[in-house]
Amino acid sequence: MSQTSDSCLDTWMGREALAEAMIPVIGRLYRENNVVTSIHGRSLINKSTMNILKAHRFARRMSNTELLLEETAPLLNALAELELGAAAIDVARLTEKFKLEGNGASLDEFLRAELAEIVGKRGADDRTSTDVVLYGFGRIGRLLARLLIEKAGGGHGLRLRAIVVRRGSDKDLTKRASLLRRDSVHGSFEGTIRVDEEANTITANGVQVQVIYSDNPATIDYTAYGIKDALVVDNTGRWRDAEGLSQHLQSKGVARVLLTAPGKGALKNIVHGINHGSIEDTDQIVSAASCTTNAITPVLKAINDKFGVIHGHVETVHSFTNDQNLIDNFHKGDRRGRSAALNMVITETGAATAVAKALPELQGKLSGSSIRVPTPDVSLAILNLSLEKGTTKDEVNDYLRQMSLHSDLRKQIDYIDSPEVVSTDFVGSRRAGIVDGLATISNDKNVILYVWYDNEFGYSCQVVRVMEEMAGVNPPSFPAKEPAAVLAALAV
């Protein structure tokens, strides 16, 4: 029986009240316990009532059932009573596990057993803090700053201490702060930003960031600003090999370097979720690969693990980037001199071959090309794959949806099957790539997959994950294991 208009409104207002009541609980868990709560990887920290409602509704796209606030609100309240230590807790997955494996236990009993290692530790955080310097403050640098400020919490983990830029004008500091505050693609910064011209600092949501002017990565004394053993993230793309990037290590106060571009030579190219376990304490310089490599490698691994990839071609429809010309002008690269705002531009991509650096089993199996298009952000990778094992559209889609929910690649792979989505719908996605299930084509052993990706923000999230691995500052994550029934379904 359908609801009347009055009962619909009453139901909505009741859900609104539940969401409103969750906000202080989420905030208290974050501030007092260093607990970051999320719904299928989507953070609940500093979210509005409407955003919390949308996150619950969005869960329907992930698991085919809407997440009920009547279930999550009691769970959050129960978490707040356990005096938890630092952790990352996925409320949706924990709710699902309670329903599948509660075995008649009360919610309190289930949570005490599931979170036993952090119960009663009230905010205890064994992580050491790591100073971070952003060398360059362009598109990726500013998004990394936003993410690091968002994750500042109680000061543990990654601490953004400084940015290094070349002075652009007399009003350089104010302009840098303005670019952090306002973004034409990603919207306004959520919070407050203050500038101290005398001290050359930008303070965002209480995080004070020193602005250092330099054009030589080898001659900066970071210790003069109280920075030590820093992780320098080079966003300039100016140096891509170990020799060039090692200049950072000559500056006082630097311990390690991360490149936000494909590395050349013997540098490890890390795609988080795939080969981040190969990072060793002795690795002083590491690359976070490219946005496209991060988008396609997790999906390719998932497909290869279940169906086997014989060979394939990757075509990327990529938003234009800052190295192209707005109007026709000289450019050292082929075709890139033509106006990015007016043309589709065929160009090369190394992403297909770069996949093998993170996933050696696909060595020599992939080719790739790219078309730059007149959009500022969000790109699309089309994976045309020949498989060892035949499959159907429904089978491959259900498998990838389950991988996005319950596998070790859930932070990298997202899934959607809406018939109305377009590129702008994925601005701000925190996953490396989003499989568009309705676009999937399957002809037994030939499968074509369409993978959207926010080549700026989604990639920046992957970079932060690599930074956390390098610094060893990941908090424990819960639920630590998927329900047995889910694992059994994935294994089929």
C-alpha positions in Angstrom: 0.0 0.0 0.0 1.4 3.4 -1.0 1.9 6.1 1.6 -0.2 9.2 1.8 1.6 12.6 1.3 1.3 13.3 5.0 2.8 9.9 6.0 5.6 10.4 3.5 6.5 13.7 5.1 6.2 12.3 8.6 8.6 9.4 7.6 11.0 11.9 6.1 11.0 14.1 9.2 11.6 11.1 11.4 14.6 10.1 9.3 15.9 13.7 9.4 15.7 13.7 13.2 17.7 10.5 13.3 20.4 11.9 11.0 20.5 15.2 13.0 21.1 13.2 16.2 23.9 11.2 14.6 26.0 14.4 13.9 27.2 15.1 17.4 27.9 11.3 18.0 30.0 11.2 14.8 31.8 14.3 15.9 32.4 13.1 19.4 33.8 9.8 18.2 36.2 11.7 15.9 37.4 14.3 18.4 37.5 12.3 21.6 38.4 8.8 20.2 40.1 9.4 16.9 37.5 7.2 15.3 36.7 8.0 11.6 33.3 6.6 10.6 32.1 6.0 7.1 29.5 4.3 4.9 31.0 2.1 2.3 34.1 4.2 2.5 32.3 7.6 2.3 33.4 9.6 5.4 30.7 10.9 7.8 33.0 13.4 9.4 31.7 17.0 9.2 28.8 16.0 7.1 25.4 17.7 7.1 22.1 16.1 7.9 21.3 15.9 4.2 24.7 14.4 3.4 24.2 11.7 6.0 20.7 10.9 4.6 22.2 10.7 1.0 25.0 8.4 2.2 22.4 6.0 3.6 20.4 6.2 0.4 23.5 5.8 -1.7 24.2 2.4 0.0 21.3 1.1 -2.1 23.3 1.5 -5.2 26.1 -0.6 -3.6 24.2 -3.4 -2.0 20.7 -3.2 -3.6 19.2 -2.4 -0.2 18.9 1.0 1.5 20.9 1.4 4.7 18.4 2.1 7.5 19.1 4.9 10.0 17.0 2.9 12.4 19.9 0.4 12.3 22.9 2.7 12.1 21.9 5.2 14.7 21.8 2.7 17.6 25.1 1.2 16.3 26.8 4.7 16.4 25.4 5.3 19.9 26.7 2.0 21.1 30.1 2.8 19.6 30.2 6.0 21.6 29.8 4.1 24.8 32.7 1.8 24.3 35.6 4.3 24.9 37.3 3.3 21.7 40.8 3.9 20.6 41.8 5.2 17.2 40.2 3.4 14.3 38.5 3.6 10.9 35.0 2.1 11.1 32.7 1.4 8.2 29.2 1.7 9.7 27.4 0.1 6.8 29.7 -3.0 6.7 29.6 -3.4 10.4 25.8 -3.2 10.4 25.6 -5.9 7.7 28.0 -8.1 9.6 25.9 -7.8 12.8 22.8 -8.9 10.8 24.6 -11.9 9.3 26.8 -13.0 12.2 25.2 -11.6 15.3 24.0 -15.0 16.2 21.5 -13.7 18.8 24.1 -11.6 20.6 23.1 -8.1 21.7 24.5 -5.2 19.7 26.8 -4.3 22.7 28.1 -7.8 22.9 28.7 -8.1 19.2 30.6 -4.7 19.1 32.7 -5.6 22.1 33.8 -8.8 20.5 34.3 -7.3 17.0 36.3 -4.3 18.3 38.0 -6.0 21.2 41.5 -4.6 20.4 40.3 -1.0 20.8 37.5 -1.1 23.3 38.3 0.9 26.5 41.3 2.6 25.0 39.6 6.1 24.7 41.4 7.9 21.9 44.7 6.0 22.3 46.6 6.2 19.1 49.8 4.3 18.6 50.6 6.1 15.3 53.5 8.5 15.2 53.0 11.7 13.3 54.8 12.3 10.0 55.6 15.8 8.7 54.5 16.3 5.1 55.7 18.9 2.7 53.9 19.6 -0.6 56.5 20.6 -3.2 54.3 22.4 -5.8 50.8 23.7 -5.2 48.9 23.1 -8.4 45.8 21.0 -9.1 47.0 17.9 -7.2 48.9 19.8 -4.6 45.8 21.8 -3.5 43.6 18.7 -3.4 46.2 16.8 -1.3 46.2 19.8 1.0 42.4 19.6 1.4 42.5 15.9 2.1 45.4 16.2 4.6 43.6 19.0 6.4 40.4 17.0 6.5 42.3 14.1 8.0 44.2 16.2 10.6 42.0 15.0 13.5 44.0 15.1 16.7 47.3 15.7 15.0 48.3 12.0 14.6 49.2 10.5 11.3 50.1 12.7 8.4 50.7 16.4 9.3 50.8 19.0 6.6 53.5 21.4 7.6 54.6 23.3 4.5 54.2 23.9 0.8 57.0 25.0 -1.5 56.4 27.2 -4.5 58.1 29.8 -6.6 56.9 33.3 -5.9 54.5 34.4 -8.6 53.7 38.0 -7.5 53.7 40.5 -4.6 50.3 39.0 -3.6 51.5 35.4 -3.9 50.4 34.2 -0.5 46.9 35.7 -0.8 46.5 34.2 -4.2 47.6 30.8 -3.1 45.2 30.9 -0.2 42.4 32.0 -2.6 43.0 29.0 -4.9 42.8 26.7 -1.9 39.6 28.4 -0.8 37.8 28.3 -4.2 37.9 25.7 -6.9 35.9 25.9 -10.1 35.7 22.1 -10.3 35.7 20.9 -6.7 33.8 23.7 -5.0 34.6 25.8 -2.0 36.9 24.6 0.8 34.8 23.4 3.8 36.1 25.4 6.6 38.0 28.6 7.4 41.3 29.9 5.9 43.5 32.6 7.4 46.6 34.2 5.9 49.5 35.6 7.9 51.6 37.7 5.5 54.3 38.4 8.1 54.9 34.8 9.0 54.2 33.5 5.5 51.6 31.0 6.7 48.2 29.8 5.7 46.0 28.4 8.5 43.1 26.2 7.4 40.8 24.7 10.0 43.5 25.1 12.6 46.3 23.5 10.5 49.1 26.0 10.1 51.0 25.6 6.8 54.3 27.3 6.2 54.7 28.7 2.7 58.3 28.4 1.6 59.5 30.2 -1.6 62.3 28.3 -3.5 63.1 27.0 -6.9 65.8 24.6 -5.8 64.7 21.4 -4.1 68.2 20.7 -2.7 68.8 23.8 -0.7 65.9 24.2 1.7 66.4 24.0 5.4 63.1 22.6 6.6 64.5 22.2 10.2 64.4 25.9 10.5 60.6 25.6 10.5 60.6 22.8 13.0 60.1 20.2 10.3 62.0 16.9 10.5 62.1 13.5 8.8 59.5 14.9 6.3 57.8 13.1 3.5 58.1 15.5 0.5 55.4 15.0 -2.1 56.6 16.4 -5.4 53.6 17.6 -7.5 55.5 19.5 -10.1 56.2 16.6 -12.5 59.5 18.3 -13.3 61.6 15.4 -12.2 60.5 11.8 -12.9 63.6 9.7 -12.1 65.6 8.9 -9.0 68.4 11.2 -9.9 66.2 14.3 -10.2 64.0 13.5 -7.2 67.0 12.7 -5.0 67.7 16.5 -4.9 64.9 16.7 -2.2 66.9 14.4 0.0 69.8 16.9 0.1 67.6 19.4 1.9 67.7 19.4 5.7 64.8 17.7 7.4 63.7 15.4 4.5 63.5 11.6 4.9 61.5 10.4 1.9 60.0 11.5 -1.4 56.8 10.6 -3.2 56.2 11.6 -6.9 52.6 12.2 -8.1 53.3 11.1 -11.6 54.6 7.9 -13.3 58.2 7.3 -12.3 61.0 6.5 -14.7 63.8 4.0 -14.5 63.8 1.6 -11.5 61.5 3.7 -9.3 58.7 1.7 -7.8 55.3 2.8 -9.3 52.8 2.1 -6.5 49.0 1.7 -7.1 47.5 1.4 -3.7 45.4 -1.7 -3.3 47.7 -3.6 -5.8 51.3 -3.4 -4.8 51.5 -1.0 -1.8 52.8 -3.9 0.2 56.1 -3.7 -1.8 57.0 -0.4 -0.2 60.0 -1.0 2.1 61.5 1.2 4.9 64.6 1.5 2.7 62.6 3.0 -0.2 63.4 6.7 -0.1 61.8 7.6 -3.4 58.5 6.2 -4.7 56.1 7.0 -7.4 52.3 7.0 -7.1 51.9 6.2 -10.9 49.4 8.1 -13.0 45.7 8.7 -12.5 44.7 6.4 -15.3 47.0 3.6 -14.1 45.4 3.9 -10.7 41.9 3.8 -12.2 42.3 0.7 -14.4 44.8 -1.5 -12.6 42.4 -2.6 -9.7 39.6 -3.4 -12.2 42.1 -5.3 -14.4 43.4 -7.3 -11.4 39.9 -8.2 -10.4 39.0 -9.4 -13.9 42.3 -11.2 -14.3 42.0 -13.0 -11.0 38.6 -14.5 -11.9 38.5 -14.7 -15.7 42.1 -14.4 -16.9 43.1 -11.7 -19.3 44.7 -12.9 -22.6 45.2 -9.4 -24.0 43.4 -6.1 -24.2 43.3 -2.5 -25.3 42.7 0.5 -23.1 41.2 3.6 -24.6 41.0 6.6 -22.3 38.7 9.6 -22.9 40.6 12.0 -20.7 39.8 15.5 -19.6 42.2 18.2 -20.7 45.1 19.0 -18.4 47.2 22.1 -17.7 50.0 21.1 -20.1 47.7 21.7 -23.1 47.1 25.1 -24.7 43.8 27.0 -24.3 44.2 28.3 -27.8 46.4 27.1 -30.7 50.0 27.7 -29.9 53.4 26.0 -30.1 53.7 22.8 -28.0 56.5 20.3 -28.1 54.0 17.4 -28.0 52.2 16.2 -31.0 48.7 17.7 -31.4 48.7 19.1 -27.8 49.4 22.6 -29.2 45.8 22.8 -30.5 43.1 24.4 -28.4 42.1 22.1 -25.5 38.8 23.9 -25.1 37.7 23.4 -28.7 39.1 20.0 -29.7 39.2 16.3 -29.1 42.9 15.6 -29.2 44.4 12.1 -29.9 47.5 11.6 -27.8 49.6 8.8 -26.3 49.2 7.3 -22.9 51.7 5.1 -21.1 49.0 3.8 -18.6 48.5 0.5 -20.4 52.1 -0.5 -20.3 52.5 1.1 -16.8 50.0 -1.3 -15.4 52.6 -4.1 -15.6 54.8 -2.2 -13.2 52.2 -2.7 -10.5 50.7 -5.9 -11.9 53.5 -7.9 -13.6 51.2 -10.7 -14.7 49.8 -8.4 -17.3 53.2 -7.6 -18.8 52.9 -7.3 -22.6 49.2 -8.0 -22.6 47.9 -4.5 -23.0 48.0 -1.6 -25.5 46.6 1.8 -25.0 45.8 5.2 -26.5 44.0 8.4 -25.3 41.7 11.1 -26.5 41.8 14.4 -24.6 38.4 16.1 -24.5 37.1 19.6 -23.6 36.1 18.8 -20.0 38.0 20.0 -16.9 37.8 16.8 -14.8 36.6 13.2 -14.8 37.8 10.8 -17.4 36.6 7.5 -18.8 38.7 4.3 -19.5 37.3 1.8 -21.9 38.8 -1.7 -21.3 38.4 -4.1 -24.3 39.5 -7.4 -23.0 39.9 -11.0 -24.4 39.5 -13.5 -21.5 40.5 -17.1 -20.9 37.1 -17.9 -19.3 33.8 -16.9 -20.9 31.3 -14.8 -18.9 28.0 -12.9 -19.2 27.2 -9.2 -18.6 25.3 -10.1 -15.4 28.0 -12.3 -14.1 30.9 -9.9 -14.6 28.8 -6.9 -13.3 27.7 -8.8 -10.1 31.3 -9.8 -9.5 32.6 -6.3 -9.8 29.8 -4.9 -7.6 30.7 -7.4 -4.9 34.4 -6.6 -5.3 33.5 -2.9 -4.7 31.7 -3.8 -1.5 33.6 -6.6 0.1 37.1 -7.2 -1.3 40.5 -5.8 -0.5 40.0 -3.5 -3.5 36.9 -1.8 -2.1 38.8 1.5 -1.6 39.8 1.4 -5.2 36.8 0.0 -7.2 33.3 1.6 -7.1 30.3 0.4 -9.1 27.2 2.1 -10.4 24.3 1.0 -12.7 22.3 4.2 -13.1 21.1 4.9 -16.7 21.4 8.6 -16.2 25.0 9.2 -14.9 27.4 11.4 -16.8 31.0 12.5 -16.1 30.2 15.4 -13.7 28.4 13.0 -11.4 31.8 11.5 -10.4 33.5 14.8 -9.5 34.8 14.2 -5.9 34.7 10.4 -6.1 37.2 8.9 -3.6 37.6 5.7 -5.5 40.3 5.1 -8.1 37.7 4.0 -10.7 33.9 3.5 -11.0 32.6 0.6 -13.1 29.6 1.7 -15.2 27.6 -1.6 -15.1 24.9 -0.6 -17.6 27.6 0.1 -20.2 29.3 -3.3 -19.8 29.3 -5.4 -23.0 30.0 -9.2 -22.8 30.3 -11.7 -25.7 31.5 -14.8 -23.9 35.3 -14.4 -23.9 35.3 -10.8 -25.0 34.3 -8.1 -22.4 34.2 -4.3 -22.7 34.2 -2.4 -19.5 33.6 1.4 -19.0 35.4 2.8 -15.9 34.9 6.4 -14.9 37.5 8.2 -12.7 38.0 11.6 -11.2 41.5 12.0 -12.5 42.1 14.8 -9.9 40.4 14.0 -6.6 40.2 10.2 -7.0 43.8 10.1 -7.8 44.7 12.4 -4.9 42.9 10.0 -2.6 45.1 7.2 -3.9 48.2 9.3 -3.3 47.2 9.9 0.3 46.8 6.2 0.8 50.3 5.6 -0.5 51.6 8.4 1.8 49.9 6.6 4.8 51.6 3.4 3.8 55.0 5.1 3.5 54.6 6.7 6.9 53.0 3.7 8.5 50.2 5.7 10.0 47.1 3.6 9.0 44.8 3.1 12.0 43.1 -0.3 12.5 40.1 -0.8 10.2 36.8 -2.4 11.2 35.2 -4.7 10.4 38.5 -6.4 10.0 37.0 -9.4 8.1 34.0 -9.8 5.8 31.2 -12.1 6.9 31.9 -15.7 6.0 28.8 -15.9 3.7 30.1 -12.9 1.7 33.6 -14.4 1.4 32.1 -17.7 0.2 30.1 -15.9 -2.5 33.2 -14.0 -3.7 35.1 -17.3 -3.9 32.6 -18.9 -6.3 
